[in-house]
Amino acid sequence: MARVTTEDCVDKVPNRFELVLEAAHRARQVSAGAPLTVDRDNDKNPVVALREIAEGTVSPEVLRESIVTGMQRHVEVDEPEEDDMAERLKAELGKQG
């Protein structure tokens, strides 16, 4: 296998900084046991990740979304709708009076 460089991936991910983040994230996934989409060929995880991105077997968009999801620390809570809030307020006021 020829050496993989960032030049091989630039058509898939034009921003080199973004490419580094995505390749590192994919390398961590591979290290954690994620299935490979290309042959390992005795390459280390970062090289495998770059090859997967270069060959298009892993979507940069999916990796990007996975990075964002992994960094989110808050849980989205659905706010009650206005009608529910009004009914709850009436019920609460009825209990007090």
VOSE-111524 format. One line per 3 residues: number of its first residue (from 1); for each residue x, z, y of C-alpha. Coordinates in nm, 4 decimals, always signed. Layout:
REM residues N
NUM) X:Z:Y ~ ...
***
This chain:
REM residues 97
1) +0.0000:+0.0000:+0.0000 ~ +0.1314:-0.0922:+0.3416 ~ +0.1663:+0.1769:+0.6039
4) -0.1510:+0.2584:+0.7874 ~ -0.1212:+0.2962:+1.1615 ~ -0.3671:+0.3619:+1.4366
7) -0.3442:-0.0112:+1.5154 ~ -0.5312:-0.0806:+1.1906 ~ -0.8190:+0.1381:+1.3099
10) -0.8375:+0.0356:+1.6758 ~ -1.1127:-0.2216:+1.6150 ~ -1.3300:+0.0480:+1.4512
13) -1.2525:+0.3274:+1.6993 ~ -1.1055:+0.1944:+2.0254 ~ -1.0237:+0.5376:+2.1711
16) -0.7098:+0.6739:+2.0015 ~ -0.7935:+1.0347:+2.0863 ~ -1.1351:+0.9985:+1.9269
19) -0.9719:+0.8312:+1.6266 ~ -0.7378:+1.1274:+1.5805 ~ -1.0296:+1.3724:+1.5910
22) -1.2346:+1.1689:+1.3443 ~ -0.9450:+1.1081:+1.1036 ~ -0.8487:+1.4762:+1.1100
25) -1.2090:+1.5755:+1.0433 ~ -1.2315:+1.3316:+0.7521 ~ -0.8977:+1.4572:+0.6149
28) -1.0384:+1.8119:+0.6198 ~ -1.3498:+1.6896:+0.4375 ~ -1.1321:+1.5243:+0.1713
31) -0.9259:+1.8419:+0.1425 ~ -1.2486:+2.0390:+0.0908 ~ -1.3467:+1.8117:-0.1977
34) -1.5466:+1.5276:-0.0417 ~ -1.5440:+1.2134:-0.2580 ~ -1.2930:+0.9442:-0.1603
37) -1.4183:+0.5977:-0.0677 ~ -1.0799:+0.4276:-0.1262 ~ -0.8094:+0.4727:-0.3901
40) -0.5696:+0.7550:-0.3106 ~ -0.2529:+0.5585:-0.4058 ~ -0.0450:+0.8791:-0.3811
43) -0.1266:+0.9041:-0.0094 ~ -0.1885:+1.2315:+0.1690 ~ -0.5304:+1.3179:+0.3086
46) -0.4667:+1.2035:+0.6693 ~ -0.3477:+0.8629:+0.5466 ~ -0.6473:+0.8334:+0.3141
49) -0.8768:+0.9190:+0.6067 ~ -0.7163:+0.6514:+0.8263 ~ -0.7447:+0.3956:+0.5452
52) -1.1132:+0.4807:+0.4994 ~ -1.1765:+0.4296:+0.8703 ~ -0.9708:+0.1079:+0.8838
55) -1.1494:-0.0409:+0.5820 ~ -1.4903:+0.0625:+0.7145 ~ -1.5873:+0.2686:+0.4107
58) -1.6501:+0.5711:+0.6332 ~ -1.8579:+0.5375:+0.9487 ~ -1.6938:+0.6672:+1.2681
61) -2.0414:+0.7439:+1.4041 ~ -2.1206:+0.9668:+1.1067 ~ -1.7867:+1.1447:+1.1469
64) -1.8486:+1.1912:+1.5193 ~ -2.1931:+1.3396:+1.4525 ~ -2.0465:+1.5691:+1.1878
67) -1.7841:+1.6939:+1.4337 ~ -2.0463:+1.7657:+1.6994 ~ -2.2751:+1.9400:+1.4517
70) -1.9874:+2.1518:+1.3253 ~ -1.8990:+2.2669:+1.6757 ~ -2.2496:+2.3680:+1.7787
73) -2.2858:+2.7432:+1.7788 ~ -2.6473:+2.7865:+1.8863 ~ -2.9650:+2.7378:+1.6905
76) -3.2379:+2.5334:+1.8488 ~ -3.5642:+2.7273:+1.8675 ~ -3.8916:+2.5511:+1.9207
79) -4.0686:+2.6968:+2.2199 ~ -4.4383:+2.7704:+2.1706 ~ -4.6654:+2.5203:+2.3340
82) -4.8455:+2.6151:+2.6554 ~ -5.1828:+2.6611:+2.4814 ~ -5.0334:+2.8984:+2.2258
85) -4.8688:+3.0970:+2.5021 ~ -5.1973:+3.1331:+2.6931 ~ -5.3801:+3.2496:+2.3804
88) -5.1077:+3.5008:+2.2993 ~ -5.1175:+3.6323:+2.6561 ~ -5.4974:+3.6758:+2.6415
91) -5.4714:+3.8550:+2.3077 ~ -5.2015:+4.0851:+2.4421 ~ -5.4020:+4.1637:+2.7565
94) -5.7111:+4.2289:+2.5426 ~ -5.5201:+4.4879:+2.3391 ~ -5.4099:+4.6738:+2.6511
97) -5.7500:+4.6869:+2.8174
***
